[in-house]
Amino acid sequence: MLIKSLVIKKDYLTTVNEKATLAEALKVLEDSGYRCVPIVDDTGTIFRGNIYKMHIYRHKSQGGDMNLPVTYLLKNATKTIKVNSPFFKVFFNIKDLPYIAVLDEENHFYGILTHSRLLDMLSDAWDIKNGSYVLTVLSDNARGNLIKMSKIVSKHTNMSSVMTLDAAAGELQGDFVRRTLFTLPAGVSEITMKTIVDKLQKKGFVVSEIEDLQAGMTIMSDENPGVFIERPSQD
């Protein structure tokens, strides 16, 4: 299971017991350096919600009673996913949260999935560390486009990764509704890359952006699709 492999298990987490006071919770937060931590029951198996440092500070600054139970400022009690949840559900639920609580098949607290783990996974999928170029190709909704584009690329090189992203309504001009990102493997020459770009565009696809991963720079921008940006002088 993909989610399960990304989760930081509860045994490795800093948590606060639901019976702790706000003062005790604040000490845990300050000592750990985290901006929020999970609140759990005595057994550590039931996730109650999260406690945020900023909410305790605000409460304290307004003269609030710091001996109140931590659950007084509990947040995100329903912000959870199952360990076997479909991956797309993570994106709909995590949003602005620093992490999302993960429950096992019996609804017991299993651990958390953080934004950073999610970004690391996407980075791995993009194969940024091992790629040479990332081509962003625009296409319409016609059946078979992905196959056509992949065939053009594969005639000249392997593909390190492929990622398809739908565009928001009206975001792209014309009939284009989809971005497909092709990461080419390390060792692909600039000549080969430009040959692929040329053949894609001759087939009616628009290469809107190109990232040179090794140089760490954009060599074609979606502000001017199809036109290569001149590289800085080496002088």
C-alpha positions as CSV (number, residue, x, y, z in Angstrom):
1,M,0.0,0.0,0.0
2,L,1.5,3.3,-1.1
3,I,0.1,5.4,1.9
4,K,1.3,2.8,4.4
5,S,4.9,3.1,3.1
6,L,4.8,6.9,3.6
7,V,3.4,7.0,7.1
8,I,5.4,7.9,10.2
9,K,4.2,5.4,12.7
10,K,2.8,6.5,16.0
11,D,5.7,4.9,18.0
12,Y,8.1,7.5,16.5
13,L,5.8,10.5,17.1
14,T,5.6,13.1,19.9
15,T,2.0,13.1,21.2
16,V,0.0,14.6,24.0
17,N,-2.3,12.6,26.3
18,E,-5.9,13.8,26.2
19,K,-5.8,14.3,30.0
20,A,-2.9,16.7,29.8
21,T,-3.5,20.4,30.6
22,L,-2.8,23.2,28.2
23,A,0.3,24.1,30.2
24,E,1.6,20.6,29.9
25,A,0.8,20.5,26.2
26,L,2.6,23.8,25.6
27,K,5.8,22.4,27.3
28,V,5.7,19.4,25.0
29,L,5.3,21.6,21.9
30,E,8.0,24.0,23.0
31,D,10.4,21.2,23.9
32,S,9.8,19.3,20.6
33,G,9.8,22.4,18.4
34,Y,6.7,21.2,16.6
35,R,3.9,23.6,15.8
36,C,1.3,20.9,16.5
37,V,1.1,17.3,17.7
38,P,-1.6,14.6,17.9
39,I,-3.7,14.2,21.0
40,V,-4.3,10.6,21.9
41,D,-6.1,8.6,24.6
42,D,-4.4,6.7,27.5
43,T,-3.8,3.6,25.3
44,G,-2.4,5.6,22.4
45,T,-4.7,3.9,20.0
46,I,-7.5,6.6,19.7
47,F,-6.7,9.8,17.8
48,R,-8.6,12.7,19.4
49,G,-7.3,15.6,17.2
50,N,-4.4,18.0,17.1
51,I,-3.2,20.7,19.4
52,Y,-1.5,23.8,17.9
53,K,1.1,25.9,19.6
54,M,-0.4,29.1,18.2
55,H,-3.8,28.4,19.7
56,I,-2.4,27.8,23.1
57,Y,-0.3,31.1,22.9
58,R,-3.4,33.0,21.8
59,H,-5.4,31.5,24.7
60,K,-2.6,32.3,27.2
61,S,-2.2,35.9,25.9
62,Q,-5.9,36.5,26.5
63,G,-5.6,35.4,30.1
64,G,-7.1,32.0,29.5
65,D,-6.8,29.2,32.1
66,M,-3.8,27.1,31.3
67,N,-5.0,24.3,33.6
68,L,-7.9,23.5,31.2
69,P,-7.6,20.1,29.5
70,V,-5.8,20.1,26.2
71,T,-9.0,19.0,24.5
72,Y,-10.4,22.5,25.1
73,L,-8.4,23.7,22.1
74,L,-8.5,20.4,20.2
75,K,-8.6,20.8,16.3
76,N,-8.9,18.5,13.3
77,A,-10.7,15.7,15.1
78,T,-12.3,14.5,11.8
79,K,-9.3,15.1,9.6
80,T,-8.2,11.5,9.1
81,I,-7.6,9.0,6.4
82,K,-7.4,5.2,6.4
83,V,-4.2,3.4,5.8
84,N,-5.8,1.8,2.8
85,S,-7.4,5.0,1.5
86,P,-7.0,5.7,-2.3
87,F,-4.1,8.1,-2.8
88,F,-6.2,10.9,-4.4
89,K,-8.1,11.2,-1.1
90,V,-4.9,12.3,0.7
91,F,-4.8,15.5,-1.5
92,F,-8.4,16.3,-0.8
93,N,-7.9,16.0,3.0
94,I,-4.4,17.2,3.8
95,K,-4.7,20.6,2.1
96,D,-3.4,23.2,4.6
97,L,-2.7,20.7,7.4
98,P,0.9,20.1,8.4
99,Y,0.1,16.4,8.4
100,I,-3.0,14.2,8.4
101,A,-3.7,11.4,10.9
102,V,-3.8,7.9,9.5
103,L,-6.0,5.2,11.0
104,D,-5.7,1.4,10.6
105,E,-8.5,-0.9,9.4
106,E,-10.0,-0.9,13.0
107,N,-9.9,2.9,13.2
108,H,-7.0,2.8,15.6
109,F,-4.3,5.6,15.4
110,Y,-1.6,4.3,13.1
111,G,0.5,7.4,12.5
112,I,0.7,10.5,10.4
113,L,1.4,11.4,6.8
114,T,3.3,14.7,6.5
115,H,3.4,17.3,3.7
116,S,7.1,16.7,3.4
117,R,6.7,12.9,2.9
118,L,4.1,13.6,0.2
119,L,6.4,16.0,-1.6
120,D,9.3,13.6,-1.4
121,M,7.1,10.9,-3.0
122,L,6.2,13.3,-5.8
123,S,9.8,14.3,-6.2
124,D,10.7,10.6,-6.6
125,A,7.9,10.1,-9.0
126,W,9.2,13.0,-11.1
127,D,12.7,11.5,-10.9
128,I,14.2,14.9,-10.5
129,K,17.5,13.6,-9.1
130,N,18.2,11.2,-12.0
131,G,16.5,13.0,-14.9
132,S,18.0,15.3,-17.6
133,Y,15.0,17.3,-18.9
134,V,11.3,17.6,-18.0
135,L,9.1,18.4,-21.0
136,T,5.6,19.7,-20.3
137,V,3.3,18.9,-23.2
138,L,-0.2,20.3,-23.7
139,S,-2.9,18.2,-25.4
140,D,-6.6,18.1,-25.9
141,N,-8.9,15.4,-24.6
142,A,-8.7,13.2,-27.7
143,R,-8.4,9.5,-27.1
144,G,-4.9,8.0,-27.6
145,N,-2.9,11.2,-27.1
146,L,-0.8,9.8,-24.3
147,I,0.1,6.8,-26.5
148,K,1.0,9.0,-29.4
149,M,3.2,11.3,-27.3
150,S,4.9,8.3,-25.6
151,K,5.7,6.7,-28.9
152,I,7.4,9.8,-30.1
153,V,9.5,10.1,-27.0
154,S,10.3,6.4,-26.8
155,K,11.6,6.4,-30.4
156,H,14.6,8.4,-29.1
157,T,15.0,7.6,-25.5
158,N,13.5,5.8,-22.5
159,M,11.2,7.7,-20.2
160,S,12.2,8.2,-16.6
161,S,8.7,9.1,-15.5
162,V,5.4,10.4,-16.9
163,M,2.9,12.5,-15.0
164,T,-0.4,13.7,-16.3
165,L,-2.2,16.8,-14.8
166,D,-5.6,18.1,-15.8
167,A,-5.9,21.9,-16.2
168,A,-8.6,23.9,-14.5
169,A,-11.4,25.1,-16.8
170,G,-10.2,28.0,-18.9
171,E,-6.7,27.8,-17.7
172,L,-5.2,26.8,-21.0
173,Q,-5.9,28.5,-24.3
174,G,-7.6,26.7,-27.2
175,D,-8.7,23.1,-26.8
176,F,-5.9,22.1,-24.5
177,V,-7.1,20.5,-21.2
178,R,-4.2,18.4,-20.1
179,R,-0.5,18.8,-19.2
180,T,1.7,15.7,-19.5
181,L,5.2,15.9,-18.0
182,F,7.8,13.6,-19.5
183,T,11.0,13.3,-17.5
184,L,13.9,12.1,-19.8
185,P,16.6,10.0,-18.2
186,A,20.1,11.3,-17.4
187,G,22.5,11.3,-20.4
188,V,19.9,12.5,-23.0
189,S,21.7,15.1,-25.1
190,E,20.3,18.5,-25.9
191,I,20.1,17.5,-29.6
192,T,18.0,14.5,-28.8
193,M,15.7,16.5,-26.5
194,K,15.2,19.1,-29.3
195,T,14.5,16.4,-31.8
196,I,11.7,15.0,-29.5
197,V,10.3,18.5,-29.0
198,D,10.3,19.1,-32.8
199,K,8.5,15.9,-33.5
200,L,5.9,16.4,-30.8
201,Q,5.0,19.8,-32.1
202,K,4.8,18.6,-35.7
203,K,2.1,16.1,-34.5
204,G,0.1,19.0,-33.1
205,F,1.2,18.8,-29.5
206,V,2.5,22.0,-27.8
207,V,5.6,21.8,-25.6
208,S,5.0,24.6,-23.3
209,E,7.8,24.3,-20.8
210,I,11.2,22.6,-20.5
211,E,13.3,22.2,-17.3
212,D,16.9,21.4,-17.6
213,L,17.3,19.4,-14.3
214,Q,21.1,19.2,-14.4
215,A,21.5,22.9,-14.9
216,G,18.6,23.7,-12.6
217,M,17.0,26.1,-15.0
218,T,14.0,26.6,-17.3
219,I,15.0,26.6,-20.9
220,M,11.4,27.0,-22.3
221,S,8.7,28.9,-20.5
222,D,4.9,28.5,-20.8
223,E,4.8,32.3,-21.3
224,N,6.3,31.7,-24.7
225,P,5.7,28.0,-25.6
226,G,7.8,26.5,-28.4
227,V,10.6,29.1,-28.0
228,F,13.8,28.2,-26.3
229,I,15.3,30.7,-23.8
230,E,18.8,31.7,-24.5
231,R,21.2,30.3,-21.9
232,P,23.4,32.8,-20.0
233,S,26.8,33.5,-21.5
234,Q,29.6,31.4,-20.0
235,D,32.0,34.4,-20.3
